[in-house]
């Protein structure tokens, strides 16, 4: 009975977020996070094992879709801009947030390193959701932002691994088998799509879901995370999906209608307003450090490569969610962070997903492509 009550309540919140997104012109992901905060603190809703799984799977599918939207040719031609944007988007927030937590907040060195990692991220999930909703995924701007986001999150994942994860044979198995899958499946996919495609049972989508689930299983076995392999899998499948746009659109519909709402809603459930109130100065200061560091690192480079949309790019690159949450949870589970420090970090991570995105969409939103018609061929929720 409790599961059904939570599912029905979550369904009502998800529907409300979609309606508000259309009416207000704000990304549905942000509204789902905010409604999750309200529901978790005032309505008694909480996450469940089935929601945890759907949320984890949603983040992996979103990451795959983001990788599939990156044009390999554009990635090569815009390699320098992506490396500069993504690299500075990681390095400055990591360094400044770590030093601030260590010196100003008096956290331990390891806790400060976790803070730096958690606040250095850019959220692929939020960035991709916003770009899809506004029709910018097919533009040069959208592809540069996604490529730079990948570079940022690669730096985050690599730093977390180098500082805290002890390599073992399980991690080696994860890396080797993942590389084999990423090399084999894209080669077989064209034949598979031709042989089994264009059917109502959607074998193509099931193949992609199967590979992503295997990557999640391997990552769990190797005490790592499947986000980076999922993004690379999307990159390797980009050419195939460009030839099968109908399947790509259907995959988007399934993802945004069923999976991603639980990911963003659950993120809101993680915010404890009493813990935020008790540690408000630390929350405000850390959020300011992250946004300032992102601005200092990203804006000058964005002015050079995407001058008309430099502020929009900087704000989207300032978001954080998936890896920030993963890093914070790792710190808590490993005993590096106490509950108060975890509450502060997770709140800053959530706020960094909400605040820059709302400002970007309300004040600096680029005009969508003329042919853009949303996921279903109708008007964009941001229009």
MOFEN-V102196 format. One line per field, one symbol per residue. ss: DSSP state (H for helix, E for strand, - for the rest). A space follows every 50 residues. Layout:
ss->???
This chain:
ss->-HHHHHHHHHHHHHHHHHHHHHHH---HHHHHHHHHHHHHHH------HH HHHHHHHHHHHHHHHHHH---HHHHHH-HHHHHHHHHHHHHHHHHHHHHH HHH-----HHHHHHHHHHH----HHHHHHHHHH------HHHHHHHHHHH HHHHHHHHHHHHHH----HHHHHHHHHHHHHHHHHHHHHHHHHHHH---- --HHHHHHHHHHHHHHHHHHH-----HHHHHHHHHHHHHHHHH-HHHHHH HHHHHHHHHHHHHHHHHHH---HHHHHH-HHHHHHHHHHHHHHHHHHHHH HHHHH-HHHHHHHHHHH----HHHHHHHHHHHH-----HHHHHHHHHHHH HHHHHHHHHHHHH--------------------
